[in-house]
Amino acid sequence: MKRLFVILLCVLAIGCSQTKDQQVDQAIDRALSYLSDNRCDSAIGVLTDAGLQLQNGVYLQVLASAYGCKAGFDEVKYLSEDLATLNTNSNQIFGSLASRNYSLETAADSSKYTNVLTGINFLINSDGGTKPSQVNRDSVYGVRQSGDMAVQTLLLTIVNFGKFLHYYGNVNNAGVKGSGSGSNTCFLNYTDPRAQTAISLGNSGACTTNNSGHPDLSFAPANLSKAKRRVCEAVVYIANLFDILDHVDLSTSSTLSKLEDVSTSIDSYRTAANAAGLGAILDLTSQSDCETYLNTPANFNDMEYFFALVFESGLK
């Protein structure tokens, strides 16, 4: 009995002698081992048990990977199948994003979608500021570490952006808007006159009326808070895509250069938004800032106009 007590004391002493950094490193190693066996929840559990390390880039990357794992996301498969076959023609990229293997969504706020979003949020909000930016993350982590985080953020963001386009755009397998199993042909119901005019120009595919928006994006009082959140999730995806790709050079990688093609392809929509005086929306890299922005009636109308110019004309 005494011998067992002594052994226990030795074990406790060894455990107590570990620094916090050592404990975190050990948690990361264990999480990576769990992820290699596809034990996603075990990886999340061991990382959170070590305490959230919001200024540790490697920890956050592994945690984001664990949530991606929980969503069924396989980075290698995504790079070789979804990203490799992405059509980056500016007139077809939204439809191509909406029709990737990982884009197939049948419900709002599905567990796959929300788990990927959780991973994204850990990465983009890692600079500790109120407005996420790649420049700030470079300052906190150094260009090399923040660059690794940026690539992971881009992949997860494009995955969820594709899910958003697929479900709320009601696309078919070819990524054609309004041709899916739902009834809507537009993203939103439009009351703003500028948005209505933009749609009337005939550059919005199946979206030819002002009242065929997706029911889960309805701004009716009972659904208003959810609709604002969902709309802002899409805006934050685009804003962070531009912010990261404006500051990270991926041209030297034959695989990742496709991500820069994404930025180039959708840049015409950024140009259109800026020309219409909607540039402030593309500066909303924070979810909370975006939702606050929508509390002003004039800004709410601007968001409708933004969706008409970018989402309706981008996805046909």
VOBA-429206 format. One line per 3 residues: for each residue x, y, z of C-alpha. Coordinates in steps of 0.05 Angstrom, whole numbers, plus 5000, padded with zeros to 4 digits. Example, Ala and Ser with C-alpha at 12.3 -4.5 7.8 and 13.67 -1.06 7.14 Angstrom:
2
5246 4910 5156  5273 4979 5143 $
This chain:
316
5000 5000 5000  5056 5048 5018  5091 5030 4953 $
5029 5047 4913  5021 5113 4950  5093 5131 4933 $
5082 5114 4860  5020 5158 4858  5059 5215 4890 $
5113 5208 4836  5061 5210 4781  5029 5272 4811 $
5097 5305 4819  5114 5292 4746  5046 5319 4724 $
5054 5381 4767  5124 5393 4741  5099 5402 4670 $
5094 5474 4648  5029 5499 4617  5063 5501 4549 $
5085 5429 4556  5014 5409 4574  4987 5445 4513 $
5040 5414 4468  5021 5345 4495  4947 5360 4482 $
4963 5380 4411  5002 5315 4400  4946 5273 4428 $
4895 5311 4386  4935 5299 4322  4938 5225 4340 $
4862 5224 4349  4852 5260 4283  4895 5208 4247 $
4843 5157 4270  4785 5203 4253  4767 5210 4327 $
4743 5282 4319  4707 5291 4386  4766 5261 4424 $
4812 5311 4390  4766 5369 4408  4759 5343 4479 $
4834 5338 4494  4846 5407 4465  4791 5441 4504 $
4811 5405 4568  4879 5438 4561  4843 5506 4560 $
4830 5548 4498  4896 5576 4473  4872 5635 4433 $
4942 5661 4418  4973 5594 4398  4970 5587 4323 $
4986 5513 4320  4935 5497 4374  4882 5536 4336 $
4898 5502 4270  4892 5433 4302  4827 5454 4336 $
4799 5480 4270  4820 5415 4237  4783 5377 4291 $
4719 5415 4277  4730 5404 4202  4738 5330 4217 $
4672 5331 4256  4640 5361 4194  4667 5305 4151 $
4717 5351 4116  4778 5317 4086  4829 5369 4064 $
4867 5321 4018  4803 5299 3984  4780 5371 3977 $
4844 5394 3944  4847 5336 3896  4773 5334 3877 $
4733 5397 3894  4786 5451 3887  4823 5418 3829 $
4760 5416 3786  4733 5485 3806  4713 5527 3746 $
4742 5596 3760  4711 5631 3700  4682 5695 3730 $
4613 5679 3701  4612 5608 3728  4651 5607 3792 $
4592 5617 3839  4555 5560 3806  4617 5516 3808 $
4628 5531 3882  4555 5514 3895  4561 5446 3861 $
4624 5419 3894  4620 5352 3932  4626 5387 3999 $
4574 5440 3980  4514 5394 3980  4470 5422 4037 $
4397 5406 4049  4383 5446 4113  4398 5512 4145 $
4451 5510 4200  4466 5436 4191  4518 5405 4238 $
4567 5400 4180  4559 5474 4164  4563 5498 4236 $
4624 5455 4253  4662 5483 4194  4640 5553 4215 $
4666 5541 4286  4734 5523 4257  4734 5585 4213 $
4717 5630 4271  4774 5603 4314  4822 5621 4258 $
4797 5689 4234  4786 5716 4305  4854 5694 4329 $
4888 5762 4326  4851 5786 4389  4825 5849 4356 $
4754 5871 4343  4763 5870 4267  4796 5807 4240 $
4849 5818 4187  4908 5781 4156  4953 5840 4172 $
4937 5834 4246  4948 5759 4245  5016 5771 4211 $
5033 5816 4269  5012 5767 4323  5039 5702 4293 $
5091 5722 4242  5082 5717 4167  5099 5643 4163 $
5051 5618 4217  4996 5666 4197  5005 5644 4125 $
4993 5571 4144  4931 5593 4183  4908 5634 4123 $
4910 5574 4076  4869 5533 4124  4820 5590 4133 $
4812 5598 4058  4797 5524 4048  4745 5521 4103 $
4715 5588 4082  4707 5566 4009  4675 5501 4033 $
4622 5538 4074  4612 5591 4022  4596 5536 3973 $
4547 5506 4023  4513 5574 4030  4507 5583 3955 $
4481 5512 3945  4427 5514 3998  4402 5585 3996 $
4411 5591 3921  4368 5528 3913  4414 5499 3860 $
4413 5433 3822  4473 5387 3813  4500 5433 3759 $
4498 5493 3805  4440 5528 3769  4402 5574 3816 $
4328 5561 3828  4331 5492 3798  4338 5452 3862 $
4285 5418 3904  4263 5483 3938  4215 5535 3912 $
4257 5599 3913  4292 5629 3853  4327 5685 3891 $
4367 5691 3956  4325 5746 3986  4258 5781 3979 $
4277 5850 3954  4244 5915 3976  4301 5963 3960 $
4287 5999 3894  4361 5994 3872  4360 5919 3884 $
4296 5912 3845  4325 5951 3787  4388 5908 3787 $
4345 5845 3783  4302 5875 3727  4364 5881 3683 $
4361 5806 3669  4430 5788 3695  4406 5746 3754 $
4388 5680 3722  4324 5650 3750  4316 5708 3798 $
4269 5751 3758  4220 5773 3813  4228 5810 3878 $
4191 5761 3923  4221 5693 3911  4273 5692 3966 $
4293 5632 4007  4247 5623 4067  4305 5613 4114 $
4332 5682 4094  4264 5715 4104  4267 5781 4142 $
4198 5769 4171  4197 5787 4246  4196 5715 4270 $
4259 5698 4229  4294 5765 4229  4351 5750 4277 $
4368 5684 4242  4364 5716 4173  4411 5772 4194 $
4460 5722 4221  4458 5679 4159  4464 5737 4111 $
4524 5763 4151  4557 5695 4151  4560 5698 4074 $
4585 5770 4075  4639 5753 4125  4661 5695 4081 $
4671 5741 4021  4703 5797 4062  4754 5751 4093 $
4769 5716 4026  4787 5783 3996  4825 5806 4058 $
4868 5743 4061  4880 5737 3986  4899 5810 3982 $
4955 5797 4032  4979 5725 4020  5017 5703 3958 $
4999 5632 3937  5022 5637 3865  5083 5593 3876 $
5040 5533 3893  5009 5497 3834  4954 5470 3880 $
4939 5531 3922  4945 5581 3865  4874 5560 3848 $
4853 5599 3909  4882 5662 3879  4842 5647 3817 $
4780 5650 3861  4797 5720 3883  4811 5743 3812 $
4746 5712 3787  4701 5746 3838  4738 5812 3837 $
4689 5839 3785  4635 5834 3838  4678 5873 3887 $
4687 5925 3833  4612 5929 3822  4598 5935 3897 $
4650 5990 3905  4622 6028 3845  4553 6025 3876 $
4579 6055 3941  4575 5988 3979  4649 5980 3994 $
4636 5984 4069  4601 5917 4066  4663 5883 4038 $
4701 5911 4097  4658 5872 4147  4705 5816 4167 $
4671 5809 4235  4605 5774 4244  4585 5819 4302 $
4602 5882 4262  4560 5858 4204  4500 5843 4247 $
4507 5911 4280  4512 5943 4211  4443 5914 4194 $
4410 5950 4252  4408 6014 4211  4350 6016 4160 $
4394 6049 4106  4447 5996 4115  4395 5942 4113 $
4374 5968 4044  4446 5971 4023  4453 5897 4041 $
4394 5880 3997  4427 5918 3940  4493 5883 3954 $
4460 5815 3949  4426 5834 3884  4492 5858 3853 $
4537 5803 3879  4498 5740 3896  4441 5744 3846 $
4486 5764 3788  4542 5717 3810  4499 5655 3816 $
4455 5643 3755 $
